[in-house]
Amino acid sequence: MAPKEEETTEPAPEGVEQVATEEEEHVAESPPAEAVEAEKESPAQDDAKEPADEEVETKKEGEEDEAEAKVPHVSADAPWGERMWEVFSTFWPLGLVAFGGPQAHVAILRDHLVVQRDWLDEEQFTELFAIGQGLPGPTSTQLVISTALSRAGPLGGLLAFFLWNLPGLVILTTCGVLLAEFIDPENPPFWLVGLPPAAISLVFKAFYGFGVKLDTLGVCLALFSALVAILINNDDRIQPTSSQFVFPCTLAIGGLITYIDHKRENPFSNYGSPSSGWNRESDETMRRIGIPLWVGALIFVSWGLVLILSVVLARSDIENEYLEIFETMYRIGSIIFGGGQVVLPMLQDEVVPSWMTKEQFLQGLGLAQSMPGPLFNFSAYLGAVYQGVPGALMAYVGLFGPGVILIFGMVPFWARLRHVMAFKAVLKGVNATAIGLVGAACVILWEAAIESAADAMVFCFSLTMAVYFGFQAPYVVLMGGVLGGLFHEDLLDLGQVPYCLRDGEYVEA
């Protein structure tokens, strides 16, 4: 067929019909104008639809994966005995695999309780997590208690708490007794020297994870509390034990500042608004918990009475080591917000050197970081080094006690308090200020743990393994311990030069 230009430039009478015929064929073969327009628009439409389609497909795949992950579970309305057995069968293995710190703990609990067993939906799980964040004590442990509490009542919550903490409690108590009995804290064996710097690296990682989530006001509050904590621990004119008064006041100032800020027309921070969450008027989960409001109020009163009584007795003429242990731990557990890492500077101020040396403290911290369960299990080690097994149990009960008591008391009130914006604003300031204490712990514990170039190298190695390569805490501590052992003077004898030098002389930390 000749090109169209040739057809029109050389017309012939007998070709008119041919041209017309060819034009008709061309028209017949050409798509309609609407189709052409549709073709022109279709790439843009496809481009616009592709992300939405991919999002839908991803969501469907996620739902299918979660559906496949479901495990057989009893109904929420099943008899209480069946639900208690389900709590036991769910939490006893979790206590053995709960490595990685609070963030990992929350992910493990969500996977087992929301995705696999349908104990709660996402919104309820988030609500219970928020309760733990708003109370003193170990957040992940309080989440364990509250989820089991919502499933099988108060006894279910206590059972879950016991199973979640048992492995770490037993191991750290045993280690504390053995280290205090057989290890010279001034001359630890080669297999222990790498634990302190490896453990400190995990504190740095935790601080970074908390800090990047803060807004400008939160950073300012965290900086304020960090400066206060560092000052208390490094100024000879200030008694370190003053932290028991200064730290609570610092947290209260943080909450007061955010309370005032949320009242402003243009606040510095974003306080959001409560999600729909639990219905404060009618909620089956709240009824399953089985704790009425008046009982919750009584629990709060009992917590306050125990705190006041223990402080008064400890400061009286009564001399009893176990009372001292309980009062110290219970007081710290009653004022600490933000989880395990925040408690470290307070614990160090209280127990070093009166209960143990700083070397024993840091060795125990390394062991605690490598164990499953919450870092609050560290209390069992501290008590065991000081007063053996009875001291371990007293310290354990003292540090965990306030968080456990308060979670039982708070849950009945939460459906109402969470709708009070002022309450939410105060908690934001308290949590931000508590994060600053983790930053202070980085400075304070670094000074105590890094004594040689080998310690500094172990720290850098462990921090890289934890942050960049994403190894979990047990592996980080294990690798740091191995590297520190290799550097030890009994093996390769590398990096055994004092790290802090001034005028050519070693400066004691």
Long-range contacts (C-beta under 8 A, 24 or more apart in sequence): 66-115, 69-111, 69-115, 69-116, 70-115, 70-116, 70-117, 70-118, 71-116, 71-117, 73-116, 73-117, 73-118, 73-119, 76-119, 76-151, 76-284, 76-288, 80-152, 80-153, 83-151, 83-152, 83-156, 84-152, 84-155, 84-156, 84-159, 86-117, 86-151, 86-152, 87-148, 87-151, 87-152, 87-156, 87-159, 87-160, 88-159, 88-163, 90-117, 90-160, 91-144, 91-148, 91-159, 91-160, 91-163, 91-164, 92-163, 94-163, 94-164, 95-163, 95-164, 95-165, 95-166, 95-167, 95-168, 95-372, 95-373, 96-167, 96-372, 97-372, 98-140, 98-164, 98-372, 98-373, 99-371, 99-372, 99-472, 99-473, 99-474, 100-472, 100-473, 101-202, 101-206, 101-340, 101-375, 101-473, 102-138, 102-139, 102-140, 102-339, 102-340, 102-374, 103-209, 104-472, 105-140, 105-143, 105-374, 106-140, 106-143, 109-140, 109-143, 109-144, 109-147, 113-147, 119-147, 119-150, 119-151, 120-147, 120-150, 120-285, 123-275, 123-276, 123-277, 123-278, 124-150, 124-277, 124-278, 124-285, 126-275, 126-277, 127-277, 127-278, 127-414, 127-418, 130-418, 131-407, 131-410, 131-411, 131-414, 132-407, 133-427, 133-431, 134-410, 134-423, 134-427, 135-337, 135-403, 135-406, 135-407, 135-410, 136-333, 136-334, 136-335, 136-336, 136-337, 136-402, 136-403, 136-406, 137-333, 137-336, 137-376, 137-400, 137-402, 137-403, 137-404, 137-406, 137-407, 138-339, 138-340, 138-374, 138-375, 138-376, 138-400, 138-403, 139-338, 139-339, 140-339, 140-374, 141-165, 141-374, 141-376, 141-400, 141-403, 141-404, 142-403, 142-404, 142-407, 145-404, 145-407, 145-408, 146-407, 146-411, 149-289, 149-407, 149-408, 149-411, 150-285, 150-288, 150-289, 150-411, 151-288, 152-288, 153-288, 153-289, 153-290, 154-289, 154-290, 154-291, 154-408, 157-407, 157-408, 161-400, 161-404, 164-373, 164-374, 165-373, 165-374, 165-377, 165-400, 167-371, 167-372, 167-373, 168-368, 168-371, 168-372, 168-373, 168-374, 168-377, 168-380, 169-373, 169-377, 169-380, 169-392, 169-396, 171-367, 171-371, 172-364, 172-367, 172-368, 172-371, 172-377, 172-378, 172-380, 172-381, 172-384, 172-392, 173-380, 173-381, 173-383, 173-384, 173-389, 173-392, 173-393, 173-396, 174-384, 175-364, 175-367, 175-381, 175-384, 176-364, 176-380, 176-381, 176-382, 176-383, 176-384, 176-385, 176-392, 177-384, 177-385, 177-388, 177-389, 177-392, 179-360, 179-363, 179-364, 179-385, 180-356, 180-360, 180-384, 180-385, 180-386, 180-388, 183-363, 185-356, 185-357, 185-359, 185-360, 185-363, 186-357, 186-359, 188-359, 188-363, 190-484, 190-485, 190-488, 190-490, 190-491, 191-481, 191-485, 192-363, 192-366, 192-481, 193-454, 193-455, 193-484, 193-485, 193-487, 193-488, 194-366, 194-458, 194-480, 194-481, 194-482, 194-483, 194-484, 194-485, 194-487, 195-362, 195-363, 195-365, 195-366, 195-367, 195-477, 195-480, 195-481, 195-484, 196-359, 196-362, 196-363, 196-365, 196-366, 196-448, 196-449, 196-455, 197-449, 197-450, 197-455, 197-456, 197-458, 197-459, 197-462, 197-480, 197-484, 198-366, 198-369, 198-458, 198-459, 198-462, 198-476, 198-477, 198-479, 198-480, 198-481, 198-484, 199-362, 199-365, 199-366, 199-368, 199-369, 199-449, 199-477, 199-480, 200-362, 200-365, 200-442, 200-445, 200-446, 200-449, 200-450, 200-459, 201-459, 201-462, 201-463, 201-466, 201-476, 201-480, 202-369, 202-462, 202-466, 202-473, 202-476, 202-477, 203-341, 203-344, 203-438, 203-441, 203-442, 203-445, 204-442, 204-463, 205-463, 205-466, 205-467, 206-341, 206-438, 207-341, 207-435, 207-438, 207-439, 207-441, 207-442, 208-467, 210-338, 210-341, 210-435, 210-438, 211-435, 211-439, 214-432, 214-435, 215-268, 215-269, 215-270, 216-268, 216-269, 217-257, 217-258, 217-261, 217-268, 217-269, 217-432, 218-269, 218-428, 218-432, 218-435, 219-432, 221-254, 221-257, 221-258, 221-429, 221-432, 221-433, 221-436, 222-432, 222-433, 222-435, 222-436, 222-439, 223-436, 223-439, 224-250, 224-253, 224-254, 224-433, 224-436, 225-250, 225-251, 225-254, 225-433, 225-434, 225-435, 225-436, 225-437, 225-440, 226-436, 226-437, 226-439, 226-440, 226-443, 227-436, 227-440, 228-440, 229-345, 229-436, 229-437, 229-440, 229-441, 229-444, 230-440, 230-443, 230-444, 232-349, 233-345, 233-348, 233-349, 233-440, 233-444, 234-444, 240-349, 241-349, 241-350, 243-345, 243-346, 243-349, 243-350, 244-331, 244-332, 244-346, 244-349, 244-350, 247-335, 247-346, 247-437, 248-335, 250-433, 251-335, 251-337, 251-430, 251-433, 251-434, 252-430, 253-433, 254-429, 254-430, 254-432, 254-433, 254-434, 255-426, 255-427, 255-429, 255-430, 255-433, 256-426, 256-429, 257-429, 258-425, 258-426, 258-428, 258-429, 258-432, 259-422, 259-425, 259-426, 259-429, 261-425, 261-429, 262-421, 262-422, 262-425, 269-428, 271-421, 271-424, 271-425, 271-428, 272-424, 273-421, 274-418, 274-419, 274-421, 274-424, 277-415, 277-418, 278-414, 278-415, 278-418, 279-415, 280-415, 280-416, 280-419, 283-415, 286-411, 286-412, 286-415, 289-411, 289-412, 291-408, 291-411, 291-412, 292-412, 293-412, 293-413, 295-412, 296-408, 296-409, 296-410, 296-411, 296-412, 296-413, 297-409, 298-409, 299-405, 299-406, 299-408, 299-409, 300-406, 300-409, 302-405, 303-334, 303-402, 303-405, 303-406, 303-409, 306-330, 306-401, 306-405, 307-331, 307-334, 307-402, 321-386, 321-387, 321-391, 322-387, 322-390, 322-391, 322-394, 325-383, 325-386, 325-387, 325-391, 325-394, 325-395, 325-398, 326-394, 326-395, 326-397, 326-398, 327-398, 328-398, 329-379, 329-383, 329-394, 329-395, 329-396, 329-397, 329-398, 329-399, 329-401, 330-398, 330-399, 330-401, 330-402, 332-399, 333-376, 333-398, 333-399, 333-400, 333-401, 333-402, 333-403, 334-402, 336-434, 337-430, 337-431, 337-433, 337-434, 338-431, 338-434, 338-435, 338-437, 338-438, 339-374, 339-375, 340-374, 340-375, 340-376, 340-378, 341-375, 341-438, 341-441, 342-434, 342-435, 342-437, 342-438, 342-441, 343-375, 343-376, 343-399, 344-438, 344-441, 344-445, 345-437, 345-440, 345-441, 345-444, 345-445, 346-437, 347-378, 347-379, 347-382, 348-444, 348-445, 348-448, 351-382, 351-386, 355-382, 355-385, 355-386, 356-382, 356-385, 356-386, 358-448, 360-385, 361-448, 362-445, 362-448, 362-449, 365-445, 366-477, 366-480, 366-481, 367-477, 369-473, 369-476, 369-477, 370-473, 370-474, 370-477, 370-478, 371-474, 376-400, 376-403, 447-509, 448-509, 450-499, 450-500, 450-509, 451-498, 451-499, 451-500, 451-509, 452-495, 452-496, 452-497, 452-498, 452-499, 453-495, 453-496, 453-497, 453-499, 454-484, 454-487, 454-488, 454-494, 454-495, 454-496, 455-484, 455-495, 455-499, 456-495, 456-499, 457-483, 457-487, 457-495, 458-483, 458-484, 458-487
